[in-house]
Amino acid sequence: MDFLEREQWGLSNKPYFLLDFTRHTGYIVTSLHKVIMQNPKLQRKPRKDGQTTFWAMYRDSSGKQKKFTWIGTKDSAQTALAELMQNIQSEKMGLKPKVRKSTTLKDLITRYLKYCADTKSEGTTQKARFSLNKLLDYKGDVVLTAINSGFVDDYVAHRLKQVKPVTVKSQLGSIRACFNQGVRWSLLQSNPWNGKKVQVVKEVPEYLKADEVARFLAEIKGSDLEPLVKFYLYSGCRRSEPLTLLWSDVNLEAGEITLRGAETKTRTARVLSFSQLPQLGELMKTLPRKHRHVFTQVGKTTGKAGNIYDPTTVTQRVKRVFRKLGFDERYSLHSLRKTWTTFNLICGMPIHMVQAIGGWKSITTLENSYSALLQSFGESKVVVKLPY
């Protein structure tokens, strides 16, 4: 194309523009391309959990500078970045981003769960798998274009008839994250789950009262479950954290326990200090140091000691004791963590300290969950020991 032709079409007289005419179904489609066009250069940053974050600065179709981030392999990051830049170029030309209309819900779920396995914690992946399988069971393997706002409303109404609103809200978070990733992969143009909210009435968390804790401990006294349950009640740990605890993680002289990042939900290591948790320190000094793991049980089939606890088995055993004692049906193993959190907050432990010890990633989560509790108790005095 010569200079006059460039001026006629209003194009800059620069060598990196090329006008290409393509006939398609009787219409002339005009597309503008840069002959020399490269994706932004990927930068990499190691993460504490062993993963790698890839990032790059780019400009969207409006010219606004943005940052692209990706946690995973370099190949998957390059593929995602290339798809992003392709869509931006399409938007600049007034074209819609390419979408694979034949992609089904199962295709998206399969790819997303593989992505989660590579980049997310095991707990997050399991939660996503459960939530997405419930969605898949609802209408089967539908094409993604069939999932619109009406579909979303119907599904939410369907789930609210089966489970509590707080459960639906949690599952929607996993579904929304999956579809957001689908948008980034150009499998769909927009996320129909964005903006869909479920109203949840804030209630005081179900926690064991002091007398219930005493009855519970009396019921399991002398069993292998007793020290494990006391660890939960004195530390506020999540289910899997004490089950993977090694004696090498315990320093009795320094008075602290280190929870390894690989074994925590947030993939961040944290230290439990006996100066802040005196009952926990007293408990650890009484435990025998016979095996590699701190908490072990006798195997049902082998009859040998030193077997690692199965998380599901612990949950079921605790639930059976609750039912035997006639406690609230809502009580579960996780109620022990809520009990620790509740009593420390009402006894006056600063909320930021509760967050650090309990391992919440965001203090907002803690505030939202326990705001009703704090309002109901008001100001409290600081105490050294828990009332159980």
C-alpha positions in Angstrom: 0.0 0.0 0.0 1.5 3.4 -1.0 1.4 6.7 0.9 -1.7 8.0 -0.9 -3.7 4.8 -0.1 -2.6 5.1 3.6 -3.8 8.7 3.7 -7.1 7.8 2.0 -7.8 5.2 4.7 -6.6 7.5 7.5 -3.7 5.3 8.4 -0.4 6.5 9.8 2.4 6.2 7.2 4.4 3.6 9.3 5.7 0.3 8.1 4.2 -1.8 10.8 0.6 -1.4 9.6 -0.9 -3.7 7.1 -4.4 -3.6 5.6 -5.9 -6.9 4.8 -9.2 -7.5 3.0 -10.9 -10.9 3.4 -14.2 -11.8 1.8 -16.6 -13.8 4.0 -20.2 -14.7 3.2 -20.6 -11.7 0.8 -19.2 -9.1 3.1 -15.9 -7.4 3.2 -14.3 -7.8 6.6 -11.5 -5.3 7.3 -8.9 -6.2 9.8 -5.9 -4.3 11.0 -2.8 -6.1 12.2 0.7 -5.1 13.3 3.2 -7.0 11.3 5.6 -7.1 14.2 3.6 -7.8 17.3 4.9 -9.6 20.4 3.1 -10.5 23.6 4.4 -8.6 26.7 7.4 -10.3 28.3 6.5 -12.6 31.1 8.3 -12.0 34.4 8.4 -14.6 37.2 8.3 -14.4 41.0 8.7 -17.4 43.3 6.1 -17.9 46.0 6.5 -19.1 49.6 4.4 -22.2 48.9 6.8 -23.4 46.1 4.6 -22.2 43.2 5.6 -19.6 40.7 3.7 -16.4 39.8 4.1 -15.2 36.3 3.2 -11.6 35.5 3.4 -9.0 32.7 2.2 -5.4 32.1 0.0 -4.8 29.1 -2.6 -2.3 27.8 -6.2 -3.2 27.3 -8.3 -2.2 24.3 -8.9 1.3 25.8 -5.1 1.8 26.3 -5.3 1.5 30.0 -2.3 -0.2 31.6 -3.0 -3.4 33.5 -1.1 -6.3 35.1 -1.5 -9.9 34.0 -0.8 -12.5 36.7 -0.8 -16.3 36.6 0.0 -19.0 39.1 1.1 -22.2 37.4 3.5 -23.4 34.8 5.2 -21.1 32.3 3.5 -22.9 29.3 0.0 -22.3 30.8 0.9 -18.7 31.6 2.1 -18.1 28.0 -1.0 -19.7 26.6 -3.3 -17.5 28.8 -1.4 -14.4 28.0 -1.5 -15.1 24.2 -5.3 -15.6 24.4 -5.7 -12.4 26.4 -3.7 -10.3 23.8 -5.6 -11.9 21.0 -8.9 -10.9 22.5 -7.6 -7.3 23.1 -6.7 -7.0 19.4 -10.2 -8.3 18.5 -11.8 -5.7 20.7 -9.7 -2.9 19.1 -11.1 -4.0 15.7 -14.6 -4.0 16.9 -14.9 -7.8 16.9 -16.0 -10.0 19.7 -13.5 -12.3 21.3 -13.4 -15.8 19.9 -15.4 -18.2 22.0 -15.5 -22.0 21.6 -19.3 -22.3 21.5 -19.2 -26.1 21.6 -17.4 -26.1 25.0 -19.5 -27.9 27.6 -19.7 -27.5 31.4 -17.8 -30.7 31.9 -15.0 -29.5 29.7 -14.7 -26.4 31.8 -14.9 -28.2 35.1 -12.2 -30.8 34.0 -9.8 -28.1 32.9 -10.5 -25.9 36.0 -9.9 -28.8 38.5 -6.6 -29.6 36.8 -5.7 -25.9 37.1 -6.7 -26.0 40.8 -4.6 -29.1 41.5 -1.6 -27.3 40.1 -2.1 -23.9 41.8 -4.5 -24.2 44.7 -4.4 -26.0 48.1 -5.9 -29.5 48.4 -8.8 -28.2 50.5 -9.7 -25.5 48.0 -9.5 -28.1 45.2 -11.8 -30.5 47.1 -14.3 -27.7 47.8 -14.3 -26.7 44.1 -14.8 -30.3 43.0 -17.7 -30.8 45.3 -19.4 -27.5 44.3 -18.9 -28.0 40.6 -20.1 -31.6 40.7 -23.3 -30.5 42.3 -23.7 -28.0 39.5 -23.0 -30.7 36.9 -25.6 -33.0 38.5 -28.3 -30.3 38.2 -28.8 -30.2 34.4 -26.1 -32.5 33.1 -23.3 -31.6 30.7 -24.9 -28.5 29.1 -23.0 -26.2 26.7 -21.6 -23.1 28.4 -23.7 -20.8 26.3 -26.9 -22.3 27.8 -25.8 -21.1 31.3 -27.4 -17.6 31.6 -28.9 -15.5 34.4 -32.1 -17.5 34.3 -30.2 -20.8 34.7 -28.2 -19.2 37.6 -31.4 -18.1 39.4 -33.0 -21.5 39.0 -30.0 -23.3 40.3 -29.6 -21.1 43.3 -33.3 -21.6 44.2 -32.8 -25.4 43.7 -29.9 -25.5 46.1 -31.6 -23.3 48.7 -34.2 -26.0 49.0 -31.5 -28.6 49.9 -29.0 -26.8 52.0 -28.5 -23.7 54.2 -28.0 -20.3 52.6 -24.4 -20.1 54.0 -23.6 -23.3 52.2 -25.0 -22.1 48.9 -23.0 -18.8 49.3 -19.8 -20.8 49.8 -20.5 -23.0 46.8 -21.3 -20.0 44.6 -17.8 -18.7 45.4 -16.2 -21.8 43.9 -18.5 -21.8 40.9 -17.8 -18.1 40.3 -14.1 -18.6 40.4 -14.3 -21.5 37.9 -16.3 -19.4 35.4 -14.0 -16.4 35.9 -11.2 -18.6 34.8 -13.2 -19.7 31.9 -13.5 -16.1 30.8 -9.7 -15.8 31.0 -9.4 -18.9 28.8 -11.8 -17.5 26.3 -14.2 -20.4 26.8 -17.1 -17.9 27.4 -17.5 -14.1 27.0 -18.8 -13.3 30.4 -19.5 -14.8 33.8 -23.2 -15.2 34.4 -22.5 -16.0 38.1 -21.1 -12.5 38.8 -23.4 -10.4 40.9 -25.5 -13.3 42.1 -25.7 -13.0 45.9 -27.3 -15.1 48.6 -28.6 -13.3 51.7 -27.2 -14.9 54.9 -28.4 -13.9 58.3 -25.5 -13.4 60.6 -25.8 -15.7 63.6 -23.7 -16.3 66.6 -21.4 -19.3 65.6 -22.3 -22.6 67.2 -19.7 -23.2 69.9 -19.6 -25.5 72.9 -20.4 -23.9 76.3 -17.9 -24.4 79.1 -20.1 -27.1 80.8 -20.5 -28.9 77.4 -16.7 -28.9 77.0 -16.3 -30.4 80.5 -18.9 -33.1 79.7 -17.3 -33.9 76.3 -13.8 -34.2 77.8 -15.1 -36.4 80.6 -16.8 -38.7 78.0 -13.5 -39.3 76.0 -11.2 -39.3 79.1 -8.6 -42.0 78.8 -9.1 -42.6 75.1 -6.6 -41.8 72.3 -9.0 -39.1 71.2 -8.6 -37.1 74.4 -5.2 -35.4 73.7 -6.1 -34.7 70.1 -9.4 -33.0 71.1 -7.6 -31.0 73.8 -5.1 -29.8 71.2 -8.0 -28.5 69.0 -9.6 -26.8 72.0 -6.3 -25.2 73.2 -5.0 -24.1 69.8 -7.9 -23.4 67.5 -6.3 -25.4 64.7 -8.1 -26.7 61.7 -8.8 -30.4 61.3 -5.7 -31.5 59.4 -3.1 -29.3 61.1 -2.5 -31.5 64.3 -2.9 -34.7 62.3 0.2 -33.9 60.3 2.2 -32.4 63.2 5.6 -34.0 63.7 7.7 -34.0 66.9 10.4 -32.2 64.9 7.9 -29.3 64.6 7.7 -29.0 68.5 10.3 -27.1 70.5 9.5 -27.5 74.1 12.5 -25.5 75.3 11.6 -22.5 73.2 7.9 -23.1 74.1 6.5 -23.1 70.6 5.1 -25.3 67.8 5.6 -24.6 64.1 2.8 -25.4 61.7 4.5 -26.0 58.3 3.1 -24.0 55.4 2.6 -27.1 53.3 0.2 -28.4 55.9 -2.0 -25.3 56.4 -5.0 -24.2 54.5 -3.5 -20.8 53.6 -0.1 -22.5 52.7 1.5 -20.1 55.2 3.6 -21.3 58.1 2.7 -20.0 61.6 4.0 -20.4 65.1 2.0 -21.3 68.2 3.6 -19.8 71.3 3.0 -21.4 74.7 3.2 -17.9 76.2 0.0 -17.1 74.4 -1.5 -20.5 74.7 -0.5 -21.8 78.2 -2.9 -24.8 78.2 -1.4 -26.0 75.0 2.1 -25.9 76.5 0.9 -27.9 79.5 -0.7 -30.5 77.2 2.4 -30.9 75.0 4.6 -31.6 78.0 2.4 -34.5 79.0 2.4 -36.3 75.6 4.6 -39.4 75.1 7.2 -39.1 72.4 7.0 -42.6 70.9 6.4 -42.0 67.2 7.3 -39.5 64.4 3.9 -38.0 64.5 2.6 -36.3 67.6 -0.9 -37.8 67.4 -1.2 -41.5 66.4 -3.7 -44.3 66.8 -3.8 -48.1 66.9 -4.5 -49.5 63.5 -7.8 -51.4 63.2 -6.5 -54.1 60.9 -2.9 -54.3 62.0 -3.4 -53.7 65.7 -0.1 -51.8 65.7 0.4 -48.4 67.3 1.7 -45.3 65.5 -0.8 -45.1 62.7 -1.6 -41.6 61.4 -5.2 -40.4 61.9 -7.5 -40.3 59.0 -9.2 -36.9 58.9 -12.7 -38.3 58.1 -12.4 -40.8 60.9 -11.7 -38.1 63.4 -14.7 -36.1 62.2 -17.0 -39.1 62.5 -15.7 -40.1 66.0 -16.2 -36.6 67.4 -19.7 -36.4 65.9 -20.7 -39.7 67.5 -19.7 -38.4 70.9 -21.7 -35.3 70.4 -24.8 -37.3 69.5 -24.3 -39.6 72.4 -24.3 -36.7 74.8 -27.3 -35.2 73.1 -25.6 -32.0 72.1 -26.8 -29.6 69.4 -27.0 -31.4 66.0 -25.1 -28.6 64.4 -21.9 -29.4 66.4 -19.1 -30.9 64.5 -15.3 -31.2 64.7 -15.0 -27.7 63.4 -17.1 -26.5 66.4 -14.0 -27.1 68.5 -12.1 -24.4 66.5 -15.2 -22.1 66.8 -15.2 -22.8 70.6 -11.5 -21.7 70.9 -12.2 -18.6 68.8 -15.3 -17.6 70.7 -13.9 -17.9 74.2 -10.7 -16.1 73.3 -12.6 -13.2 71.8 -15.1 -12.8 74.7 -12.2 -13.1 77.2 -10.6 -10.1 75.5 -7.8 -11.5 73.2 -7.2 -8.9 70.5 -8.8 -9.9 67.2 -5.6 -9.5 65.3 -3.9 -12.0 67.7 -6.8 -14.4 67.3 -6.3 -14.1 63.5 -2.6 -14.7 63.7 -2.8 -17.8 66.0 -5.9 -19.3 64.2 -4.4 -18.7 60.7 -7.1 -16.7 59.1 -5.8 -15.1 55.9 -8.0 -12.0 56.2 -9.2 -10.3 59.4 -12.4 -9.4 57.6 -13.4 -13.0 57.5 -13.1 -13.2 61.3 -14.9 -9.9 61.8 -17.8 -10.9 59.6 -18.2 -14.3 61.2 -18.0 -13.2 64.8 -19.4 -9.6 64.8 -22.8 -10.8 66.1 -21.0 -12.7 68.9 -18.9 -9.6 69.9 -21.9 -7.4 70.0 -23.8 -9.8 72.2 -21.1 -10.0 74.8 -19.8 -6.4 74.6 -16.6 -5.5 76.5 -14.8 -8.3 78.3 -11.8 -8.6 80.6 -8.6 -10.2 79.5 -8.0 -13.5 81.2 -4.9 -15.7 81.1 -6.6 -19.1 80.8 -9.6 -20.4 78.9 -12.6 -21.3 81.1 -12.3 -25.0 80.3 
